[in-house]
Amino acid sequence: MALLVIRHAESVENADKYHGFYQDPRPCIGAVAHTISRTIVGLTPHGFRQAQWLAGILPKLAGPTPRVYTSTYRRTIDTAAIALPDIPDGWPQQTTLLDEQHYGDATYMTKRELNDSYPELAEDRRLRKHLWTAPGGGESLAEGVLNRATEFAALAQAELQESSTIVAFTHQTAAVALRSLLEACTLPEILAEERKGKMPNAAILHYELRDGRFTQTRTTTPPI
């Protein structure tokens, strides 16, 4: 019984981070910025090729009747549609449990803008990133994202009683939270690894459910 956690393929946010949405000053702010990030931002041509690479290997890994979940963000939905075009009717299902960390009013802020606008949050953002709570209705990694990941891990474990494979298309921050839970590591430990190299776009984390516990078996990364 397998759980496959997949970071979405490359998006326009990933590819042009400091010359597009993360310009200083930002081209869009607040709720508008978050709406753009969730509903408009899609894949780059490179991301499309990564999703096609997934389509070449994922059907065999997932089997004939996987239960497939995506976040509510366009970039995960598009990745899943390209990677698994022939899954059974009713799938994939969207769930907010797999959503990106909500950055509230700080969505698309550069570090300089963030520190200038919210100096009281600068120390947590620099030293205790997992505890930092995004201002203006956002969430922290240690509470909001980790709580959602906990719910999804429980859902996946229950679903694996009826299906051989669960596939989850998600985001870097949600994958960090899931890794912390599934690999029994602290968030600071996972974040320390992430500072050396983030989980690549379109990478697959493989987990097996054994005796009621998830065990990581391997990671598959795209060649492109």
ChimeraX commands (.cxc) that place a marker at each C-alpha (Angstrom):
marker #1 position 0.00,0.00,0.00 radius 0.5
marker #1 position 1.71,3.15,-1.24 radius 0.5
marker #1 position 1.42,6.90,-0.75 radius 0.5
marker #1 position 3.05,9.03,-3.45 radius 0.5
marker #1 position 3.61,12.68,-2.55 radius 0.5
marker #1 position 4.37,14.83,-5.59 radius 0.5
marker #1 position 5.40,18.47,-5.73 radius 0.5
marker #1 position 3.68,20.21,-8.65 radius 0.5
marker #1 position 5.66,20.76,-11.84 radius 0.5
marker #1 position 7.45,24.07,-12.37 radius 0.5
marker #1 position 5.16,27.09,-12.21 radius 0.5
marker #1 position 5.71,30.63,-13.42 radius 0.5
marker #1 position 6.28,31.61,-9.77 radius 0.5
marker #1 position 9.12,29.10,-9.49 radius 0.5
marker #1 position 10.75,30.02,-12.78 radius 0.5
marker #1 position 10.80,33.81,-12.51 radius 0.5
marker #1 position 10.66,34.34,-8.78 radius 0.5
marker #1 position 12.58,37.60,-8.47 radius 0.5
marker #1 position 11.60,39.21,-11.75 radius 0.5
marker #1 position 7.88,38.40,-11.82 radius 0.5
marker #1 position 5.53,38.23,-8.87 radius 0.5
marker #1 position 8.32,38.84,-6.35 radius 0.5
marker #1 position 9.43,42.18,-7.74 radius 0.5
marker #1 position 10.24,44.87,-5.21 radius 0.5
marker #1 position 7.79,46.52,-4.86 radius 0.5
marker #1 position 5.20,43.84,-5.55 radius 0.5
marker #1 position 2.97,44.18,-8.61 radius 0.5
marker #1 position -0.04,42.93,-6.59 radius 0.5
marker #1 position -0.85,42.83,-2.89 radius 0.5
marker #1 position -3.05,41.28,-0.19 radius 0.5
marker #1 position -6.05,39.17,-1.09 radius 0.5
marker #1 position -5.55,39.87,-4.79 radius 0.5
marker #1 position -2.03,38.41,-4.65 radius 0.5
marker #1 position -3.25,35.26,-2.93 radius 0.5
marker #1 position -6.11,34.81,-5.42 radius 0.5
marker #1 position -3.67,35.14,-8.32 radius 0.5
marker #1 position -1.33,32.59,-6.74 radius 0.5
marker #1 position -4.13,30.08,-6.18 radius 0.5
marker #1 position -6.27,30.42,-9.30 radius 0.5
marker #1 position -4.16,31.92,-12.11 radius 0.5
marker #1 position -0.53,30.84,-11.74 radius 0.5
marker #1 position 0.03,27.82,-13.99 radius 0.5
marker #1 position 2.89,25.78,-15.39 radius 0.5
marker #1 position 5.78,26.98,-17.51 radius 0.5
marker #1 position 6.67,25.12,-20.74 radius 0.5
marker #1 position 9.39,23.42,-18.69 radius 0.5
marker #1 position 6.78,22.49,-16.10 radius 0.5
marker #1 position 4.59,21.04,-18.83 radius 0.5
marker #1 position 7.48,18.80,-19.90 radius 0.5
marker #1 position 8.00,17.74,-16.29 radius 0.5
marker #1 position 4.33,16.80,-16.06 radius 0.5
marker #1 position 4.69,14.81,-19.30 radius 0.5
marker #1 position 7.65,13.01,-17.72 radius 0.5
marker #1 position 5.38,12.13,-14.80 radius 0.5
marker #1 position 2.83,10.82,-17.29 radius 0.5
marker #1 position 5.46,8.40,-18.55 radius 0.5
marker #1 position 6.15,6.80,-15.17 radius 0.5
marker #1 position 3.29,7.58,-12.82 radius 0.5
marker #1 position 0.53,5.33,-14.23 radius 0.5
marker #1 position 2.67,2.25,-13.56 radius 0.5
marker #1 position 3.59,3.47,-10.07 radius 0.5
marker #1 position 0.01,4.38,-9.21 radius 0.5
marker #1 position -1.65,1.27,-10.60 radius 0.5
marker #1 position -5.05,1.02,-12.32 radius 0.5
marker #1 position -7.28,2.45,-9.56 radius 0.5
marker #1 position -5.39,5.05,-7.53 radius 0.5
marker #1 position -7.10,7.59,-5.35 radius 0.5
marker #1 position -5.70,10.92,-6.46 radius 0.5
marker #1 position -5.82,14.20,-4.58 radius 0.5
marker #1 position -4.65,17.69,-5.48 radius 0.5
marker #1 position -4.57,20.98,-3.65 radius 0.5
marker #1 position -7.02,23.67,-4.74 radius 0.5
marker #1 position -4.26,25.52,-6.61 radius 0.5
marker #1 position -4.19,25.54,-10.39 radius 0.5
marker #1 position -0.57,24.39,-10.65 radius 0.5
marker #1 position -1.26,21.09,-8.85 radius 0.5
marker #1 position -4.53,20.54,-10.71 radius 0.5
marker #1 position -2.81,21.07,-14.07 radius 0.5
marker #1 position 0.09,18.79,-13.11 radius 0.5
marker #1 position -2.30,15.99,-12.18 radius 0.5
marker #1 position -4.37,16.41,-15.34 radius 0.5
marker #1 position -1.27,15.98,-17.51 radius 0.5
marker #1 position 0.38,13.27,-15.40 radius 0.5
marker #1 position -2.67,11.03,-14.95 radius 0.5
marker #1 position -5.11,11.68,-17.81 radius 0.5
marker #1 position -6.81,8.27,-17.65 radius 0.5
marker #1 position -7.68,7.81,-13.98 radius 0.5
marker #1 position -11.20,6.64,-13.02 radius 0.5
marker #1 position -14.17,9.03,-13.05 radius 0.5
marker #1 position -14.49,11.19,-9.96 radius 0.5
marker #1 position -10.74,11.62,-9.56 radius 0.5
marker #1 position -8.69,13.61,-8.84 radius 0.5
marker #1 position -10.38,15.26,-5.89 radius 0.5
marker #1 position -9.33,18.69,-4.68 radius 0.5
marker #1 position -8.63,19.27,-1.00 radius 0.5
marker #1 position -7.44,22.30,0.94 radius 0.5
marker #1 position -5.46,19.90,3.15 radius 0.5
marker #1 position -2.76,19.87,0.45 radius 0.5
marker #1 position -2.74,23.63,-0.18 radius 0.5
marker #1 position 0.34,25.83,-0.13 radius 0.5
marker #1 position 1.07,27.70,3.09 radius 0.5
marker #1 position -1.20,30.75,3.22 radius 0.5
marker #1 position 1.01,33.84,3.37 radius 0.5
marker #1 position -1.85,36.31,3.91 radius 0.5
marker #1 position -0.84,39.93,3.38 radius 0.5
marker #1 position 2.77,38.80,2.87 radius 0.5
marker #1 position 1.97,36.92,-0.35 radius 0.5
marker #1 position 4.72,37.76,-2.88 radius 0.5
marker #1 position 6.53,40.06,-0.44 radius 0.5
marker #1 position 10.31,40.14,-0.69 radius 0.5
marker #1 position 12.29,39.81,2.54 radius 0.5
marker #1 position 13.03,43.53,2.52 radius 0.5
marker #1 position 9.37,44.46,2.16 radius 0.5
marker #1 position 8.38,41.94,4.80 radius 0.5
marker #1 position 10.92,43.20,7.31 radius 0.5
marker #1 position 10.05,46.84,6.62 radius 0.5
marker #1 position 6.30,46.20,6.90 radius 0.5
marker #1 position 6.36,43.77,9.84 radius 0.5
marker #1 position 9.62,44.30,11.78 radius 0.5
marker #1 position 8.18,42.49,14.81 radius 0.5
marker #1 position 8.01,39.27,12.76 radius 0.5
marker #1 position 11.53,39.47,11.33 radius 0.5
marker #1 position 13.26,37.41,14.03 radius 0.5
marker #1 position 10.81,34.51,13.83 radius 0.5
marker #1 position 11.01,34.58,10.04 radius 0.5
marker #1 position 14.82,34.43,10.19 radius 0.5
marker #1 position 15.43,32.07,13.11 radius 0.5
marker #1 position 12.23,30.07,13.62 radius 0.5
marker #1 position 10.70,29.86,10.19 radius 0.5
marker #1 position 8.38,27.00,11.16 radius 0.5
marker #1 position 6.79,29.17,13.90 radius 0.5
marker #1 position 6.48,32.34,11.82 radius 0.5
marker #1 position 2.83,33.17,11.21 radius 0.5
marker #1 position 2.11,35.05,8.02 radius 0.5
marker #1 position 0.37,38.39,8.77 radius 0.5
marker #1 position -3.08,39.35,7.58 radius 0.5
marker #1 position -4.88,36.01,7.86 radius 0.5
marker #1 position -1.97,33.76,6.97 radius 0.5
marker #1 position -0.78,30.65,8.74 radius 0.5
marker #1 position 2.39,29.15,10.18 radius 0.5
marker #1 position 4.09,26.00,9.01 radius 0.5
marker #1 position 4.10,24.53,12.53 radius 0.5
marker #1 position 0.36,24.94,13.09 radius 0.5
marker #1 position -1.73,25.65,10.01 radius 0.5
marker #1 position 0.17,23.60,7.43 radius 0.5
marker #1 position 1.18,20.83,9.82 radius 0.5
marker #1 position -2.39,20.47,11.10 radius 0.5
marker #1 position -3.67,20.11,7.54 radius 0.5
marker #1 position -0.94,17.61,6.74 radius 0.5
marker #1 position -1.90,15.60,9.81 radius 0.5
marker #1 position -5.48,15.41,8.58 radius 0.5
marker #1 position -4.36,14.33,5.12 radius 0.5
marker #1 position -2.02,11.65,6.49 radius 0.5
marker #1 position -4.93,10.22,8.50 radius 0.5
marker #1 position -7.14,10.35,5.40 radius 0.5
marker #1 position -4.49,8.57,3.33 radius 0.5
marker #1 position -4.06,5.86,5.93 radius 0.5
marker #1 position -7.80,5.24,6.03 radius 0.5
marker #1 position -8.11,5.29,2.23 radius 0.5
marker #1 position -5.31,2.75,1.88 radius 0.5
marker #1 position -7.57,0.18,3.52 radius 0.5
marker #1 position -9.59,0.24,0.29 radius 0.5
marker #1 position -7.04,1.25,-2.35 radius 0.5
marker #1 position -3.50,0.12,-3.07 radius 0.5
marker #1 position -2.19,3.63,-3.89 radius 0.5
marker #1 position -2.86,7.23,-2.86 radius 0.5
marker #1 position -1.35,9.99,-5.00 radius 0.5
marker #1 position -1.09,13.50,-3.56 radius 0.5
marker #1 position -0.17,16.48,-5.76 radius 0.5
marker #1 position 0.91,19.28,-3.45 radius 0.5
marker #1 position 3.37,22.11,-2.76 radius 0.5
marker #1 position 6.80,22.49,-1.22 radius 0.5
marker #1 position 5.58,23.69,2.19 radius 0.5
marker #1 position 2.90,21.01,2.48 radius 0.5
marker #1 position 5.46,18.39,1.43 radius 0.5
marker #1 position 7.75,19.62,4.23 radius 0.5
marker #1 position 4.94,19.15,6.75 radius 0.5
marker #1 position 4.07,15.71,5.38 radius 0.5
marker #1 position 7.73,14.64,5.51 radius 0.5
marker #1 position 7.93,15.71,9.14 radius 0.5
marker #1 position 4.94,13.53,10.01 radius 0.5
marker #1 position 5.64,10.52,7.81 radius 0.5
marker #1 position 9.39,10.38,8.50 radius 0.5
marker #1 position 9.11,11.20,12.24 radius 0.5
marker #1 position 11.43,14.20,11.95 radius 0.5
marker #1 position 11.02,17.67,13.40 radius 0.5
marker #1 position 10.18,20.59,11.14 radius 0.5
marker #1 position 13.56,22.28,11.86 radius 0.5
marker #1 position 15.31,19.08,10.76 radius 0.5
marker #1 position 13.39,18.98,7.48 radius 0.5
marker #1 position 13.90,22.71,6.91 radius 0.5
marker #1 position 17.65,22.29,7.47 radius 0.5
marker #1 position 17.65,19.74,4.64 radius 0.5
marker #1 position 15.57,22.08,2.51 radius 0.5
marker #1 position 18.15,24.84,2.90 radius 0.5
marker #1 position 20.67,22.54,1.24 radius 0.5
marker #1 position 18.29,21.82,-1.62 radius 0.5
marker #1 position 14.53,22.07,-1.91 radius 0.5
marker #1 position 12.41,19.20,-3.13 radius 0.5
marker #1 position 12.50,19.60,-6.94 radius 0.5
marker #1 position 9.39,20.36,-8.90 radius 0.5
marker #1 position 7.70,17.12,-10.08 radius 0.5
marker #1 position 9.70,15.00,-7.61 radius 0.5
marker #1 position 7.95,11.97,-6.10 radius 0.5
marker #1 position 8.31,10.92,-2.47 radius 0.5
marker #1 position 7.47,7.21,-2.11 radius 0.5
marker #1 position 6.01,5.88,1.15 radius 0.5
marker #1 position 4.73,2.42,2.08 radius 0.5
marker #1 position 2.17,1.78,4.81 radius 0.5
marker #1 position 3.50,-1.04,6.94 radius 0.5
marker #1 position 1.97,-2.16,10.24 radius 0.5
marker #1 position 0.05,1.07,10.53 radius 0.5
marker #1 position 3.08,3.32,9.93 radius 0.5
marker #1 position 4.42,5.03,6.84 radius 0.5
marker #1 position 7.99,4.27,5.76 radius 0.5
marker #1 position 9.82,6.20,3.07 radius 0.5
marker #1 position 11.18,3.88,0.41 radius 0.5
marker #1 position 12.73,6.25,-2.13 radius 0.5
marker #1 position 12.55,9.55,-3.97 radius 0.5
marker #1 position 12.21,9.89,-7.73 radius 0.5
marker #1 position 13.31,13.17,-9.30 radius 0.5
marker #1 position 12.78,14.36,-12.85 radius 0.5
marker #1 position 15.73,14.29,-15.26 radius 0.5
marker #1 position 14.65,17.67,-16.63 radius 0.5
marker link #1:1,2 radius 0.2
marker link #1:2,3 radius 0.2
marker link #1:3,4 radius 0.2
marker link #1:4,5 radius 0.2
marker link #1:5,6 radius 0.2
marker link #1:6,7 radius 0.2
marker link #1:7,8 radius 0.2
marker link #1:8,9 radius 0.2
marker link #1:9,10 radius 0.2
marker link #1:10,11 radius 0.2
marker link #1:11,12 radius 0.2
marker link #1:12,13 radius 0.2
marker link #1:13,14 radius 0.2
marker link #1:14,15 radius 0.2
marker link #1:15,16 radius 0.2
marker link #1:16,17 radius 0.2
marker link #1:17,18 radius 0.2
marker link #1:18,19 radius 0.2
marker link #1:19,20 radius 0.2
marker link #1:20,21 radius 0.2
marker link #1:21,22 radius 0.2
marker link #1:22,23 radius 0.2
marker link #1:23,24 radius 0.2
marker link #1:24,25 radius 0.2
marker link #1:25,26 radius 0.2
marker link #1:26,27 radius 0.2
marker link #1:27,28 radius 0.2
marker link #1:28,29 radius 0.2
marker link #1:29,30 radius 0.2
marker link #1:30,31 radius 0.2
marker link #1:31,32 radius 0.2
marker link #1:32,33 radius 0.2
marker link #1:33,34 radius 0.2
marker link #1:34,35 radius 0.2
marker link #1:35,36 radius 0.2
marker link #1:36,37 radius 0.2
marker link #1:37,38 radius 0.2
marker link #1:38,39 radius 0.2
marker link #1:39,40 radius 0.2
marker link #1:40,41 radius 0.2
marker link #1:41,42 radius 0.2
marker link #1:42,43 radius 0.2
marker link #1:43,44 radius 0.2
marker link #1:44,45 radius 0.2
marker link #1:45,46 radius 0.2
marker link #1:46,47 radius 0.2
marker link #1:47,48 radius 0.2
marker link #1:48,49 radius 0.2
marker link #1:49,50 radius 0.2
marker link #1:50,51 radius 0.2
marker link #1:51,52 radius 0.2
marker link #1:52,53 radius 0.2
marker link #1:53,54 radius 0.2
marker link #1:54,55 radius 0.2
marker link #1:55,56 radius 0.2
marker link #1:56,57 radius 0.2
marker link #1:57,58 radius 0.2
marker link #1:58,59 radius 0.2
marker link #1:59,60 radius 0.2
marker link #1:60,61 radius 0.2
marker link #1:61,62 radius 0.2
marker link #1:62,63 radius 0.2
marker link #1:63,64 radius 0.2
marker link #1:64,65 radius 0.2
marker link #1:65,66 radius 0.2
marker link #1:66,67 radius 0.2
marker link #1:67,68 radius 0.2
marker link #1:68,69 radius 0.2
marker link #1:69,70 radius 0.2
marker link #1:70,71 radius 0.2
marker link #1:71,72 radius 0.2
marker link #1:72,73 radius 0.2
marker link #1:73,74 radius 0.2
marker link #1:74,75 radius 0.2
marker link #1:75,76 radius 0.2
marker link #1:76,77 radius 0.2
marker link #1:77,78 radius 0.2
marker link #1:78,79 radius 0.2
marker link #1:79,80 radius 0.2
marker link #1:80,81 radius 0.2
marker link #1:81,82 radius 0.2
marker link #1:82,83 radius 0.2
marker link #1:83,84 radius 0.2
marker link #1:84,85 radius 0.2
marker link #1:85,86 radius 0.2
marker link #1:86,87 radius 0.2
marker link #1:87,88 radius 0.2
marker link #1:88,89 radius 0.2
marker link #1:89,90 radius 0.2
marker link #1:90,91 radius 0.2
marker link #1:91,92 radius 0.2
marker link #1:92,93 radius 0.2
marker link #1:93,94 radius 0.2
marker link #1:94,95 radius 0.2
marker link #1:95,96 radius 0.2
marker link #1:96,97 radius 0.2
marker link #1:97,98 radius 0.2
marker link #1:98,99 radius 0.2
marker link #1:99,100 radius 0.2
marker link #1:100,101 radius 0.2
marker link #1:101,102 radius 0.2
marker link #1:102,103 radius 0.2
marker link #1:103,104 radius 0.2
marker link #1:104,105 radius 0.2
marker link #1:105,106 radius 0.2
marker link #1:106,107 radius 0.2
marker link #1:107,108 radius 0.2
marker link #1:108,109 radius 0.2
marker link #1:109,110 radius 0.2
marker link #1:110,111 radius 0.2
marker link #1:111,112 radius 0.2
marker link #1:112,113 radius 0.2
marker link #1:113,114 radius 0.2
marker link #1:114,115 radius 0.2
marker link #1:115,116 radius 0.2
marker link #1:116,117 radius 0.2
marker link #1:117,118 radius 0.2
marker link #1:118,119 radius 0.2
marker link #1:119,120 radius 0.2
marker link #1:120,121 radius 0.2
marker link #1:121,122 radius 0.2
marker link #1:122,123 radius 0.2
marker link #1:123,124 radius 0.2
marker link #1:124,125 radius 0.2
marker link #1:125,126 radius 0.2
marker link #1:126,127 radius 0.2
marker link #1:127,128 radius 0.2
marker link #1:128,129 radius 0.2
marker link #1:129,130 radius 0.2
marker link #1:130,131 radius 0.2
marker link #1:131,132 radius 0.2
marker link #1:132,133 radius 0.2
marker link #1:133,134 radius 0.2
marker link #1:134,135 radius 0.2
marker link #1:135,136 radius 0.2
marker link #1:136,137 radius 0.2
marker link #1:137,138 radius 0.2
marker link #1:138,139 radius 0.2
marker link #1:139,140 radius 0.2
marker link #1:140,141 radius 0.2
marker link #1:141,142 radius 0.2
marker link #1:142,143 radius 0.2
marker link #1:143,144 radius 0.2
marker link #1:144,145 radius 0.2
marker link #1:145,146 radius 0.2
marker link #1:146,147 radius 0.2
marker link #1:147,148 radius 0.2
marker link #1:148,149 radius 0.2
marker link #1:149,150 radius 0.2
marker link #1:150,151 radius 0.2
marker link #1:151,152 radius 0.2
marker link #1:152,153 radius 0.2
marker link #1:153,154 radius 0.2
marker link #1:154,155 radius 0.2
marker link #1:155,156 radius 0.2
marker link #1:156,157 radius 0.2
marker link #1:157,158 radius 0.2
marker link #1:158,159 radius 0.2
marker link #1:159,160 radius 0.2
marker link #1:160,161 radius 0.2
marker link #1:161,162 radius 0.2
marker link #1:162,163 radius 0.2
marker link #1:163,164 radius 0.2
marker link #1:164,165 radius 0.2
marker link #1:165,166 radius 0.2
marker link #1:166,167 radius 0.2
marker link #1:167,168 radius 0.2
marker link #1:168,169 radius 0.2
marker link #1:169,170 radius 0.2
marker link #1:170,171 radius 0.2
marker link #1:171,172 radius 0.2
marker link #1:172,173 radius 0.2
marker link #1:173,174 radius 0.2
marker link #1:174,175 radius 0.2
marker link #1:175,176 radius 0.2
marker link #1:176,177 radius 0.2
marker link #1:177,178 radius 0.2
marker link #1:178,179 radius 0.2
marker link #1:179,180 radius 0.2
marker link #1:180,181 radius 0.2
marker link #1:181,182 radius 0.2
marker link #1:182,183 radius 0.2
marker link #1:183,184 radius 0.2
marker link #1:184,185 radius 0.2
marker link #1:185,186 radius 0.2
marker link #1:186,187 radius 0.2
marker link #1:187,188 radius 0.2
marker link #1:188,189 radius 0.2
marker link #1:189,190 radius 0.2
marker link #1:190,191 radius 0.2
marker link #1:191,192 radius 0.2
marker link #1:192,193 radius 0.2
marker link #1:193,194 radius 0.2
marker link #1:194,195 radius 0.2
marker link #1:195,196 radius 0.2
marker link #1:196,197 radius 0.2
marker link #1:197,198 radius 0.2
marker link #1:198,199 radius 0.2
marker link #1:199,200 radius 0.2
marker link #1:200,201 radius 0.2
marker link #1:201,202 radius 0.2
marker link #1:202,203 radius 0.2
marker link #1:203,204 radius 0.2
marker link #1:204,205 radius 0.2
marker link #1:205,206 radius 0.2
marker link #1:206,207 radius 0.2
marker link #1:207,208 radius 0.2
marker link #1:208,209 radius 0.2
marker link #1:209,210 radius 0.2
marker link #1:210,211 radius 0.2
marker link #1:211,212 radius 0.2
marker link #1:212,213 radius 0.2
marker link #1:213,214 radius 0.2
marker link #1:214,215 radius 0.2
marker link #1:215,216 radius 0.2
marker link #1:216,217 radius 0.2
marker link #1:217,218 radius 0.2
marker link #1:218,219 radius 0.2
marker link #1:219,220 radius 0.2
marker link #1:220,221 radius 0.2
marker link #1:221,222 radius 0.2
marker link #1:222,223 radius 0.2
marker link #1:223,224 radius 0.2
view
